[in-house]
């Protein structure tokens, strides 16, 4: 029996779209400049552009975590879905926080990038401004967070790949009491779906 979606809940296909589309957009934007400015250090006075991946490397990792957690939501059992739901929400909120922080602190972003370039432990004085790229990234991060929350809430109504066994159906026993699984039947060239089909008279 297929689980019915509650009003406002998303099915798996729509949930995948509202997570994967902003995730892909956010990852793409990390290759663009998020801050631009100049250092007042005598050793580095050229214009510095700081990409999102350099300014906030954690955004890439957290976005990837969201994608992996989405897979857990779509394919796992109840326990895995509960864990994946918490992970995807926390990871998306973390990515959003990091992105907003870069957007609001462009001077610090440029100064830190120059300090890393000069291998210095202290950041030099610098000027900086946020680019359109970082604000687009903020929008993508907001959409990712919203989509992750919707997917996490909607996943309570989904059936995982192991849903058949969650309903109490047990795999058949083979010779000598061996437990047979669907994979065993497939490997022997038999279609396990025919076993559950109604008998034709």
MOPEPE-V18384 format. One record per run of one state. SS is the DSSP state (2 for helix, 1 for strand, 0 for the rest). FROM is the first residue (numbers start at 1). LEN is the number of residues. If there is no record, write none. Layout:
{{SS FROM LEN} {SS FROM LEN}}
This chain:
{{0 1 11} {2 12 18} {0 30 3} {1 33 7} {0 40 1} {1 41 1} {0 42 2} {1 44 1} {0 45 2} {1 47 5} {2 52 4} {0 56 1} {2 57 19} {0 76 2} {2 78 27} {0 105 1} {2 106 12} {0 118 8} {1 126 1} {0 127 2} {1 129 2} {0 131 1} {2 132 26} {0 158 5} {2 163 4} {0 167 6} {1 173 1} {0 174 1} {2 175 3} {0 178 1} {1 179 1} {0 180 2} {2 182 6} {0 188 4} {2 192 5} {0 197 5}}
